[in-house]
Amino acid sequence: MVLAASTDLARGQTGFSLAFHICFAVFGVGMPWLLLYTERRWIRTGDPVWYALTRKWSRAFAVLFAVGAVSGTVLSFEFGLLWPAFMARYGGALGLSFTLEGFAFFIEAVFIGLYLYGWNRLSPRAHWWTMVPIAIAGTLSTLFIITANAWMNVPRGVREVDGRVVSAEPLAPFTVPSAPPQVVHMLLAALMCTGGVVAGVYAVGMLRGRRDAYHRRGLRVGLVIVLACAPLQLVVGDWAARVVDAQQPAKLAAMEALYRTGPHAPLTIGGIYDGTTGKIRYGIEIPDLLSVITGWKPGHTVTGLDAVPPGERPNSLVVHLAFDTMVGLGSAVIALAVAVGAVALWRRRRKVRPLIPLGRGWLLAAAGTGPASVIAMLAGWEVTEGGRQPWIVYGRMLVSDAVTTSPGIGWAFGGTLVLYLGLATALVLILRRMATGGPTYETGVPAPDAIAGRPAGPDPRPGAGAQDADEDATVRIVRMQRAGR
């Protein structure tokens, strides 16, 4: 009873910490790439709108990075304090992934300092280059951790004798079959979350009547990112599911709430799985489809939960609901991508501007892409982690064998909740204070046009800026002032 309580508390604390931290980790992956684009556009065109977007996003990114660094530090301590047997036994197998993640994090932190304090001290081109290692290191920092998780799902390269690891291949986390699809899946999810949240912020602003160039351009950048990644995520998700079918059949059975092993396996959409009877209620069952998806023929045999001992079965009620949530929200974003793409193509052929529709219904849908992407990402993590249960290392170590036996876990869990609640409150207050609701063009804007070899002013290319012909008066005044200096 005591061990079960300790296991539940440790799992709850780790799960809560991971869910909190991953919401910031995705911005560490996606936000630098958006900043590279917007600052490059400002350097090329000298347009103050791009400058305002870059400055605003860089400040928000700094706050998100700070909170993510604190939550990530807490999480790193939890691995050793809550799961000592796991780290003692398999720490050597995961050491390279964690070490490389640490180096990537420090590189990211150093260059973030250069980027934030270099606005008025570096040339625009040099300042832009300081963001390049941030984008690369931020992406690698997160993806190195994903390789460790991929190894926990499909452990390879470890030799054990009498329950003790006698040799471990350092590169195993990078070469296991689950690593490539998990890494790509997470990368696309991070870009979708970043683009969706950015699009959502500016869509809400436009719904409140702020339809200047600043809000339209911010919406366009974020929306293009999330809608471009959504169809790719469908392909990568299918790839990941096939790897799960080959390497973790019990997880696939839990995802699809499939109890009975055999051919002609149906695909069930929605519904509530009953672990007592092995049946799913209120679901929509499509005959043979799961066998066709996994084996390309109706007669393909799919492993069900009945092939797994009862004590080793994942909680299909939770995993199936999480999987349906992820797929449902992802499908909604894909449908929006198809609709926006069709409308944009129609407008382009008829030379209608802007290409992206900005009606109220479209803006409401765009505002929903942020929450949809974040919830789908969290649901996907529940599928990945919950589908592996009750194993912490699939087929090798149970969660109950890895947890600490030390007392006081409840107090640690309470302290973690208080810390994260304080971080979340501070984050909301700071971001609300930063959200002025409109562009703030600074008088000390550097002159990137001289570096680009052009006279000051808007982009001279034919047709450039056609979608922003109705820019607000503030932008035009700043441009005239710069041209007159």
C-alpha positions in Angstrom: 0.0 0.0 0.0 2.8 2.4 0.9 4.7 1.6 -2.3 1.6 2.1 -4.4 1.0 5.5 -2.8 4.6 6.4 -3.4 4.4 5.3 -7.0 1.2 7.3 -7.6 2.6 10.4 -6.0 5.9 10.2 -7.9 4.1 9.6 -11.2 1.8 12.5 -10.5 4.6 14.9 -9.7 6.7 13.8 -12.7 3.7 13.9 -15.0 2.6 17.3 -13.8 6.2 18.7 -14.1 6.6 17.3 -17.6 3.2 18.7 -18.8 4.2 22.1 -17.4 7.7 22.2 -18.8 6.9 20.9 -22.2 4.5 23.8 -22.8 7.6 26.1 -22.6 10.0 23.7 -24.4 8.0 23.9 -27.6 8.4 27.6 -27.7 12.2 27.1 -27.2 12.0 25.1 -30.4 9.6 27.1 -32.5 10.0 30.8 -31.5 13.7 31.2 -32.6 12.8 30.2 -36.1 10.0 32.7 -36.3 12.4 35.4 -35.0 14.9 34.5 -37.6 12.3 35.0 -40.3 10.8 38.3 -39.0 14.2 39.9 -38.3 15.5 38.9 -41.7 12.5 40.5 -43.3 13.1 43.7 -41.4 16.8 43.7 -42.5 15.8 43.2 -46.1 12.9 45.7 -46.2 13.5 48.2 -43.4 9.8 47.8 -42.6 9.0 48.9 -39.0 6.2 46.4 -38.8 8.7 43.5 -39.0 10.9 45.3 -36.4 8.0 45.7 -34.0 7.0 42.1 -34.3 10.6 40.9 -33.7 11.1 43.1 -30.7 7.8 42.1 -29.1 8.4 38.3 -29.8 12.0 38.5 -28.5 10.8 39.9 -25.2 8.1 37.2 -24.9 10.6 34.5 -25.8 13.0 35.7 -23.1 10.2 35.4 -20.5 9.2 31.9 -21.7 12.8 30.8 -21.8 13.3 31.9 -18.2 10.3 30.0 -16.9 11.2 27.0 -19.0 14.7 27.0 -17.5 13.4 26.9 -14.0 10.8 24.2 -14.6 13.4 22.1 -16.5 15.8 22.4 -13.6 13.2 21.1 -11.2 12.5 18.2 -13.6 16.1 17.2 -13.8 16.3 16.9 -10.0 13.1 14.8 -10.0 14.7 12.1 -12.1 17.3 11.4 -9.5 15.1 12.0 -6.4 12.0 10.2 -7.5 13.4 7.5 -9.7 16.8 6.5 -8.2 16.7 2.8 -9.2 16.0 3.8 -12.8 18.8 6.3 -13.0 21.2 4.0 -11.2 20.5 1.1 -13.6 20.1 2.9 -16.9 21.7 6.2 -16.4 24.7 5.1 -18.4 22.5 4.2 -21.4 21.0 7.7 -21.4 24.0 9.6 -20.3 25.0 10.9 -23.8 21.5 12.2 -24.6 21.4 14.1 -21.3 24.9 15.4 -21.6 24.4 16.7 -25.1 21.1 18.3 -24.0 23.0 20.1 -21.3 25.6 21.5 -23.7 22.8 22.6 -26.1 21.0 24.4 -23.3 24.1 26.3 -22.2 24.9 27.3 -25.8 21.3 28.5 -26.1 21.5 30.5 -22.9 24.7 32.2 -23.8 23.5 33.4 -27.2 20.2 34.5 -25.8 22.1 36.9 -23.6 24.0 38.2 -26.7 20.7 38.5 -28.6 18.8 40.3 -26.0 21.5 42.8 -25.1 22.8 43.2 -28.6 20.0 45.2 -30.1 21.8 48.5 -29.9 25.3 47.2 -29.7 25.6 45.0 -32.8 24.9 45.6 -36.4 21.5 44.2 -37.6 23.2 41.4 -39.6 25.5 40.4 -36.7 22.5 40.5 -34.3 20.5 38.3 -36.6 23.4 35.8 -36.6 23.3 35.5 -32.8 19.8 34.0 -33.2 21.0 31.2 -35.5 22.8 29.1 -32.7 19.8 29.8 -30.4 17.4 28.2 -33.0 19.7 25.3 -33.6 20.6 24.6 -30.0 17.1 25.1 -28.8 15.8 22.5 -31.3 18.6 20.1 -30.4 18.1 20.5 -26.7 14.6 19.3 -26.9 15.2 16.6 -29.5 18.1 15.1 -27.4 15.6 14.5 -24.6 13.2 12.9 -27.1 15.9 10.3 -28.0 16.1 9.3 -24.3 12.3 8.8 -24.3 12.5 6.9 -27.5 15.0 4.5 -25.9 12.7 4.0 -22.9 10.0 2.9 -25.4 12.3 0.6 -27.4 15.4 -0.2 -25.3 18.4 -1.5 -27.2 22.2 -1.6 -26.9 22.2 -2.7 -23.2 23.5 -6.0 -21.8 22.3 -7.0 -18.4 23.5 -9.8 -16.1 21.4 -10.7 -13.0 19.5 -7.4 -13.2 22.7 -5.3 -13.5 23.8 -3.4 -16.6 27.3 -4.5 -17.6 27.6 -2.7 -20.9 25.6 0.1 -22.6 26.0 1.5 -26.1 26.1 5.4 -25.8 24.6 5.9 -29.3 21.7 3.5 -28.7 19.1 6.3 -28.0 19.9 7.8 -31.4 19.6 4.5 -33.3 16.5 2.8 -31.9 13.6 2.5 -34.4 11.3 4.7 -32.3 13.7 7.7 -32.3 13.3 9.1 -35.9 9.4 9.2 -35.9 9.3 10.6 -32.3 11.9 13.3 -33.0 10.1 14.5 -36.2 6.7 14.2 -34.6 7.8 16.4 -31.7 9.5 18.9 -33.9 6.4 19.4 -36.0 4.3 19.6 -32.8 6.6 22.3 -31.4 6.2 24.4 -34.6 2.5 23.9 -34.6 2.1 25.0 -31.0 4.3 28.0 -31.6 2.6 29.0 -34.8 -0.9 28.3 -33.4 -0.4 30.4 -30.2 1.0 33.3 -32.2 -1.8 33.1 -34.7 -4.3 32.9 -31.9 -3.0 36.0 -30.1 -3.2 38.1 -33.2 -6.6 36.6 -34.3 -8.1 37.6 -30.9 -6.6 41.1 -31.4 -8.2 41.4 -34.8 -11.5 40.2 -33.4 -11.3 43.1 -31.0 -11.0 45.5 -33.9 -7.2 45.9 -34.3 -6.9 45.2 -38.0 -3.6 47.1 -38.6 -0.7 45.7 -40.5 1.0 44.7 -37.3 -1.8 42.3 -36.3 -2.4 41.1 -39.9 1.2 40.2 -40.4 1.6 38.5 -37.0 -1.5 36.4 -37.8 -0.2 35.5 -41.2 3.2 34.3 -40.0 1.8 32.2 -37.2 -1.1 30.7 -39.2 1.1 29.7 -42.1 3.4 27.8 -39.8 0.6 25.8 -38.0 -1.3 25.1 -41.2 1.7 24.1 -43.2 2.9 21.6 -40.4 -0.5 20.0 -39.8 -0.7 17.9 -43.0 2.9 16.8 -42.5 2.0 15.8 -38.9 -0.6 13.4 -40.3 2.1 11.6 -42.4 4.6 11.4 -39.5 1.9 10.3 -37.1 1.1 7.3 -39.4 4.8 6.5 -39.5 5.0 6.6 -35.7 2.0 4.4 -35.3 3.5 1.7 -37.6 6.7 1.7 -35.4 4.5 1.3 -32.3 2.7 -1.6 -34.0 6.0 -3.3 -34.6 7.8 -2.5 -31.4 5.0 -1.9 -28.7 1.9 -3.8 -29.8 0.3 -3.4 -26.3 0.5 0.4 -26.7 -1.2 0.3 -30.1 -3.9 -1.9 -28.6 -4.5 0.6 -25.8 -4.5 3.5 -28.3 -7.2 1.8 -30.3 -9.0 0.2 -27.3 -8.6 -3.2 -29.0 -9.1 -6.1 -26.7 -9.2 -9.2 -28.9 -6.2 -10.3 -31.0 -7.0 -11.3 -34.6 -7.5 -10.4 -38.2 -10.2 -7.9 -39.4 -9.4 -5.6 -36.5 -11.8 -2.6 -36.5 -10.9 1.0 -36.0 -12.9 2.6 -33.2 -13.4 6.3 -33.1 -14.4 7.8 -29.7 -16.0 5.7 -27.1 -15.2 4.7 -23.5 -13.2 1.5 -22.9 -14.4 -0.8 -20.2 -11.4 -2.7 -18.7 -13.7 -5.3 -17.0 -15.4 -6.5 -20.1 -12.8 -5.5 -22.7 -15.5 -3.7 -24.7 -15.8 -0.1 -25.8 -19.1 1.8 -25.4 -20.5 4.6 -27.5 -17.7 4.3 -30.0 -18.0 4.4 -33.8 -16.5 1.1 -35.1 -15.2 0.9 -38.7 -14.7 -2.8 -39.6 -11.3 -4.0 -40.8 -9.8 -0.5 -41.0 -7.2 -1.0 -38.3 -5.9 -4.2 -40.0 -5.8 -2.4 -43.3 -3.9 0.6 -41.9 -1.3 -1.5 -40.1 -0.9 -4.4 -42.6 -2.5 -3.1 -45.8 -5.0 -6.0 -45.9 -8.2 -6.9 -43.9 -6.7 -10.2 -42.9 -3.7 -8.7 -41.1 -3.5 -9.8 -37.5 -3.4 -7.1 -34.9 -2.3 -7.8 -31.3 -4.9 -6.9 -28.7 -4.8 -6.4 -25.0 -5.8 -10.0 -24.4 -2.3 -11.1 -25.5 -0.8 -9.1 -22.6 -0.8 -10.3 -19.0 -3.4 -8.2 -17.0 -0.7 -6.7 -14.8 1.2 -5.4 -17.8 -1.6 -3.8 -19.7 -1.7 0.0 -20.2 -4.8 2.0 -19.0 -6.6 1.9 -22.2 -9.4 4.1 -20.9 -7.0 7.0 -20.5 -4.7 6.2 -23.5 -7.6 5.8 -26.0 -9.3 9.0 -24.9 -5.9 10.9 -25.2 -5.3 9.3 -28.6 -8.7 10.3 -29.9 -8.2 13.8 -28.5 -4.9 14.2 -30.3 -6.2 12.8 -33.6 -9.5 14.8 -33.4 -7.9 18.1 -32.8 -5.1 17.5 -35.3 -7.8 16.6 -37.9 -9.6 19.8 -37.2 -6.4 21.8 -37.8 -5.8 19.9 -41.0 -9.3 20.6 -42.2 -8.7 24.3 -41.5 -5.5 24.1 -43.5 -7.3 22.6 -46.5 -10.0 25.2 -46.3 -7.6 28.2 -46.0 -5.4 26.8 -48.8 -8.4 26.4 -51.1 -9.6 30.0 -50.4 -6.1 31.4 -50.8 -5.7 29.6 -54.1 -9.1 30.9 -55.3 -8.2 34.5 -54.3 -4.8 34.3 -55.9 -6.2 33.3 -59.2 -8.6 36.2 -59.1 -5.9 38.6 -57.7 -7.8 39.3 -54.5 -5.9 40.5 -51.5 -5.3 39.5 -48.8 -5.0 35.8 -49.7 -5.8 34.6 -46.2 -9.5 35.2 -45.3 -10.1 37.6 -42.4 -13.8 37.2 -41.7 -15.0 36.7 -38.2 -15.5 33.0 -38.6 -12.0 32.5 -40.1 -10.5 34.5 -37.2 -12.4 32.5 -34.6 -11.0 29.3 -36.3 -7.5 30.8 -36.3 -7.8 31.7 -32.6 -8.6 28.1 -31.9 -5.4 26.7 -33.5 -3.3 27.6 -30.5 -5.3 25.8 -27.8 -6.0 22.9 -30.2 -2.3 22.4 -31.0 -1.2 22.6 -27.3 -3.9 20.2 -26.1 -3.2 17.8 -28.9 0.5 17.9 -28.0 -0.2 17.2 -24.4 -2.6 14.4 -25.3 0.1 12.9 -27.6 2.6 12.9 -24.6 0.0 11.1 -22.6 -0.3 8.5 -25.3 3.5 8.1 -25.4 4.0 7.8 -21.7 0.7 6.2 -20.6 0.9 3.7 -23.4 4.2 2.4 -22.0 2.8 1.7 -18.6 3.3 -0.1 -16.3 6.9 -0.1 -17.7 9.3 2.8 -17.1 11.7 1.0 -19.6 9.5 -1.1 -21.9 9.9 -4.8 -21.1 12.8 -4.3 -18.7 11.9 -2.3 -15.6 8.5 -1.6 -14.0 7.6 1.8 -12.7 7.0 0.2 -9.3 10.6 -1.1 -9.3 12.1 2.3 -10.2 10.3 4.6 -7.7 12.0 5.9 -4.5 11.0 4.4 -1.1 11.9 7.6 0.7 9.2 9.3 2.8 8.0 12.8 2.2 7.0 12.5 -1.5 3.7 14.2 -0.8 5.4 17.3 0.6 7.7 17.4 -2.4 4.7 17.2 -4.7 3.0 20.0 -2.8 6.1 22.2 -3.0 6.3 21.5 -6.8 2.7 22.6 -7.2 3.2 25.8 -5.3 6.4 26.6 -7.3 4.7 26.0 -10.7 1.6 27.9 -9.6 3.9 30.9 -8.7 5.7 30.6 -12.0 2.4 30.4 -14.0 1.0 33.4 -12.2 4.2 35.5 -12.7 4.2 34.5 -16.4 0.6 35.5 -17.0 1.1 38.9 -15.2 4.3 39.6 -17.2 2.8 38.6 -20.6 -0.3 40.6 -19.9 1.8 43.7 -19.1 3.8 43.2 -22.3 0.6 42.7 -24.4 0.0 46.4 -25.3 -2.5 45.4 -28.0 -0.7 47.2 -30.8 2.6 48.1 -32.4 5.1 50.3 -30.6 7.6 51.6 -33.1 10.7 52.9 -31.4 12.5 56.0 -32.5 15.9 54.4 -32.2 15.4 51.9 -35.0 18.7 51.0 -36.6 18.9 51.5 -40.4 19.2 48.0 -42.0 18.8 49.5 -45.5 22.3 50.8 -45.5 23.6 47.3 -44.7 21.5 45.8 -47.4 22.8 48.3 -49.9 19.6 50.1 -50.6 18.2 53.6 -49.8 16.0 53.8 -46.8 12.4 53.1 -47.3 10.1 50.3 -48.2 11.0 47.3 -50.3 11.5 48.6 -53.9 10.6 45.3 -55.6 7.5 45.4 -57.8 4.4 44.4 -56.0 6.2 44.1 -52.6 3.9 44.8 -49.7 0.7 44.6 -51.8 -1.1 42.8 -49.0 -0.2 45.6 -46.5 -1.3 48.6 -48.7 -3.5 49.9 -45.9 -0.9 50.0 -43.2 -1.7 52.2 -40.2 -0.7 55.8 -40.0 2.0 55.1 -37.4 4.0 53.0 -39.9 3.8 55.6 -42.6 4.9 58.4 -40.3 7.9 56.4 -39.1 8.9 55.7 -42.7 8.7 59.3 -43.7 10.8 60.3 -40.7 13.5 57.8 -41.5 13.5 58.8 -45.2 14.0 62.5 -44.2 17.0 61.9 -41.9 
